[in-house]
Amino acid sequence: MRHDHTGEFSQELKLLLALLEMEEGAALTFEHWELMQDADWHEFIALARHHRVFPTVNRKLQELRPIRVPSFVMGMFQRDYYRNTIQMLALSGEMELLASQFMNKDIRVLFLKGPVIAADLYGDVSLRTSCDLDVLVPMDRLEAAEEHLLSLGYVKDEYITSVLNDWKWRHHHMTYMHPQKGIKVEVHWRLNPAPSKEPGFEDLWSRRRKSALISRPIYYLGREDLFLFLVSHGARHGWSRLRWLLDIKQMMNQKIDWPKLIQLLRKHQMLHIGGQAVCLAAKLLAAPLREEMRPALASRKAEWLAEDTLFYVHRTVNLHSPPLPKDVERYHKQYLLALMTTRQKLLFFASILHPLAEDAKTLPLPAKLHFLYFPLRPILWASRKLCNRASGKKREASA
């Protein structure tokens, strides 16, 4: 899988990376001017939108006012920036409401992303994009959180189907949408789906921080826990959006307790993933590498994984818009396996033997007989494969 795609990056992607590399107050270089020459500005705008970094690009362009950037490009970025600001302000208001409401119901909640992270990492909620609110609650308060969201007018997205309660480890959040406000909330009971190893809620709560974004108490992850969460989330999605990597660069410029972070990553078998993020942030965004980060980069696996993710950046892969092209789907499956430790791979392959909701659809059984899906699973799987193959042949014949 290891291929270095940086040499294959388009001129527009190179320009985007060059702008994101720039530190506060830096001037444009000859490289910037050269990349702006004959750039496809429509493609540049599309890339900035895909990677969700247009607020940062807009700020840099507004500060620098380069004469080679057409006025329509400046106007487009400014418009996107204003729209995002309105969106983030709406999310901030909803975040304040939910924090207050959950507190009144004695539901402890940690905000994982959204405006609180934008304020922490960028100092301004308008400089990061977010399309929803992600909150983490204790597993034993999940039902109470759902009931309260429903009472506030949210509607649950019933996309999770389950048998034998496998949703608790196959998934890590449920989604709720407010039809009038147009706001989506994801309620997590885990940071990531299994077989990841991660801190429990009580540990995360004990290290929580209180946001100064609003007057009401808004709690979010401790600095090292936030780094762990962001790198695990970004890695799982192949770092296919540069916004996630820009978050890591911002964190690397903050005062992180690196010995504590290294210990945390090692404890939860994520040191190679942390190293991957640091390596990518340095390679693509010129994030500073310091001596205390060295343990995260000690493993060759971190470097290999960083190289593997360049596939997603080079191809402008959008993992959130299925169905994926077959080659991308195949690559992503291999990549996710490469992320796992040996123990996690064993757990993953063991999970394949666990019944799926599709098995219950293929052969409905009473709840008290669901245990029979374990021995029947290979037969049901083969039956579905044969049916799908027969259906495919019929479609080909009719075509």
N, C-alpha and C positions, 0 to 999 in steps of 0.2 A: 504493500500500500504506500510505501514511503516515496513520495515524489515532491520535489521542490518546485512549486508553481509560480514563485515570485517573479521569475524572469518572463513568465507568460502573462503577467497582469497587463490589462489594457492601460492606455495613456490616462484615461479618465480615473481608473482605480488608483493608479500611481499618484495622480494629483490629489485625490481624496485623502490618501494615506499621508502624503506630504503635508497637507494642511492640518491633519489631525496630529501629526508629530510636533507641530509648532508649540513652543512654550509661550506662556503669557508675555506679551510685549515684544516678541520676536518679529523681525522684519522678513519680508519675502526675499528669497535667494534666487540665484540664477536658475536653479533647478525648477523652482516654482514658475518662473516666467517661461521657461522652455516648455514645461508641461501644459501651460495655458495656451501656448501657441497651437492653433488648429485643433483644440479640444472639441469634442462633440458635447456641447453643453447640455443637450437634452439627455444624453446618456449619463452625464455627470450628475444631473439632478435626480435621475432615476436611481442611481447608485446610492446617493446620499439618503434618499427616501427608503430604499430597501434596507440599508444598514442602520436606519433610524438615528443618524448622526447630523441631520440637517440643522438642529438648533446650534450645535457647536460650529458647524461650517458657516452658518449665517452670522454668528458673532464675529468670527475671524474675518469674513468678507466685509462686514460693516465697519470693523476697526481699520482694515487695511485699504479698502476701496481701490483694489487693483484696476487699472484702466483697461486691462485686457479682458476683464469679465464683463460681458454684455449686460446692459441695464435690465433686460427681461429676466436674466438669471438672478440678479440681485433682488428684483421684485418678487420672483417666485419663492426664493428662500425666506424673504421677509414675510410673505403671506403665510407660508407653512409655519414659520416661527410664531406668528400671532395666533394661528389656529391651535397650535400645540399649547401655547400659554393659557388659552381659554380652557382647553381640555384639562390641563394640569391644575388649574384653579378649581374647576368643577370636582376633580378627584380629591383635591385637598379639603374642600367643603364636606364631601361625602365621608372622607376618612375621619374628620373631626366628629361627624354625626355618629358613625359606626363605633368609634372609640368610646364615645359617651354612652351610647346605647348598650354596648357590650359590658361596660363597667357597671351600669345600673343593673344588669342581669347577672352580675358576678361571674362573668366569663372573661378569663384572662386571654389577651390577644396580643400577638406580636405582628407588626406590619413588616412584611418581607421586602417589598419593593414599592414602587409608586413615588409619590411626592416626597415622602420622608427620606428616601434614598437619594433622590435628586438634590434635596437641600443639603444632605450630609456630604455627598461626593462633589457636587458642583457649586454649592453655595447659593443656588437659585433654582427653583422648581421649573422654570421655563427652559432650562438648558439640558433637560433630559426628557425623552418621550416615555409615555406609559399609556397603555390602553385599558388598564384595569387596576384593581386593588387586590393584592395577595396578602392574606392573613393566615397566621398559624395559631391553632387553638389546641388545647389538650384533647386527646382522643375521647376521653369520657365526657367532654363538653361539646362534642361535635353535633349531637342531636339538638342540644339547646341552641347552639349557634344557628343551625338551620331553621329551627322554629322561629327564631327571632327575625332572621332575614326575610322569611316568608311573611311575617306579620308586618314588615316594613314595605311590602310590595314587591319584593324580589321573587323571581320565578326560577325554579331549579331546572337546569339542563339535565334531563334524564338520559345522558349518553352512556352512563356506566351500567353495564349488565354484569351480573355476578352469580356465581354458584358456590356454595359452601364458604361464603364470606371471604372469597379471595380478593375482593375489592380493597380490603384493608392493606394489602401489601402489593397488589398489582398496580394500584393507583396511589396517588398521594394528595389529590385535592378534588373537590367538587366545585362546579361552576354555577353561579346564580346571576341572573340578568334582571335589571330593573327596566321594564318596558317604557316607562315614562321618562326616566332620567337618562336612559341609554348607557348606564354604567354597569360594568361587569365586575363581580367579586368572586375570587377564587379562595375557597376556604380549605386550607391545608391541615392535614394531621401529621404529615411528614414533609421534610424538605424535598426529598426526591423519592421516586418509586424504588421498590426493591429491585435488585439485591444490594443496594447501597448501604453502607454503614455510616451512621450519622449520630450526632448528639440528640438526646431526648429532650422533650419540651422543658422539663424541670431544669436541666442544665442550661439550656438556652435562656430560660426565664431568669435564672440566677445571674446571668452575665448581661442582661438586657441594658439598653440605654434609653434615656428619655429624650425625645426630640424637642428642640426649641422652636420648631416651625410654627406651632400655635400655642395658645395659653393652656389648653387642656392637655392632660397627660397622654402622650402618644408614645408607645413603647416599640422599640425595634431591636434588631440583633446587635449584640456586641461587635466591636470592630473585627476581631479575629473570626467570630462566627459568621459575620457577613461576608468576609472574604471566602470562607469555606463554602458558603451557600452559593455565592456568585460564580466561583470557579466550577463547582459541580454542575450548576445549571448551564453555564456557558459550554462546558465540555460535552454535556449530554446532547446539546444542540449543535455540536461541531463548530462552535464559535462562528456560526454562519451569518451573524450580524455583528458588525464592528462595534456597535453600541455596547455590547457586553464586554468587549475587550477594552473599550475606552473607560468603562467603569473600573476595570482592574488597574489601568494606568493611573486613574485618579486615586485609587486606594494605595498604590505603591508610592504615591507622593505624600501620603498621610503618615502619621506616626503610628505605625503598626508595631506591636510587640512581636518581632519575628521569631525569637526563640519559642514563645508561647504558641504562635501560629504553627510553626514547624511541628511542635509536639502535638498540637490538635490535629493537623493533617495526617501525621503519622499514625496517631491513635485510631483514626477513622479510615485508614487505608486510602488516603487521598493525596499523599505527598507527590506522586507522579502527576496528578491532575493540577495541583497547585503549581508544580514546576512547568507544566505545559502552558498554563496561563501566563506565568512570568516570562517564559521564553517567547511566547507569541507577542506579548505587549512590548517587549524589548525589540523584537525583530520587525514588527509591523508599525509600531507607534513610537519607537524610540524611547520607551519608558526606561528610567534609570535603573541599572543593576547595581546593587550594593553587596558588600561582603556578607551581611547577615542573611541574604537571600540564597547564598551558595548551597546550603543543604537541600533546598527544593530543586536545584538544578543538577544535583550530583548524579541522578539516575539518567542513563541514556534513554530510558523509556519516555521521559518527559520531552526530550528533544524529538524523538520519533513521533510522538503523538502531536506535537506542534506542527511538524511537517505534514502529517496526515490531514490536518484541518485546513491546510491551504487549498485543498480540493474544493471545499465549500465556498471559500472566498473567491477563488478563481472562476468558479462556475455560477456564482451568484445564486446559490441554492436557497430555496425557501422551503424549509421543512414543515412549515405550517400550512402549506397548500397542497394537500394530497389530491389525486394520486401522484406520487413522485415518478419521474422517469425510472425505468427498470434498473439502469446502471447506477443511478444515485441511490435507489432503495437498497440495492445489493451492497454498494460501498458503505452505506450508513450502518447496515447490520454488522458488517465486518469491523467497522470503526468502533461501534459500541462494545463489541466483544473485546477489542484491543484495550479499551478503557478499564475493563474489569481485572481484578486480581484473580488468582487461581481459585480462591475460595468463592468469590462472587460468580465465577464461571460455573463452578459446580452447583451452586444454588440456582443459577439461571437455568441450567439444563435440567435440574430436578424439577423446576417449576413447570417445565414443558409437560411433565407427566401429570400435573394437577389438572383436574377437569376445568373446562371453560364454559362460558355461558352458551357457546355454540353447541356444545354437547347436549345441553338441556333442550335446545331448540330441535336438534336432530332426533332426540329420543326423550320426550317429556316423561319424567318420573315424579312420584310423590316425594315431598321433602324428606320423609323418613328413609327413603331408598336412594338418596343422592350419593351415598357412599359407593354405590355400584358404578358410578361414573369412572372411578379409578381403574378397575379392571376393564371396563368397556371403552375407555378412551381411545386406544389404538384402533379398535374396530370402527368407532364413530368417525375418527379422523379419516381413515381409509375410505369410508362410505362417502364422506363429503368430497374428498378428492375425486372419486370416481364420478360422482354426480356433476361436479364442476367441469370435469373433462368432457363428459357427455354433452353438457349444455353448450360448451365451447364448440364442439364439433357440429352441433345442430345450428348454431349461429353462423358458422362458416359455410355450412351447406345451404342455408337460406340466403346467404349473401351472394 
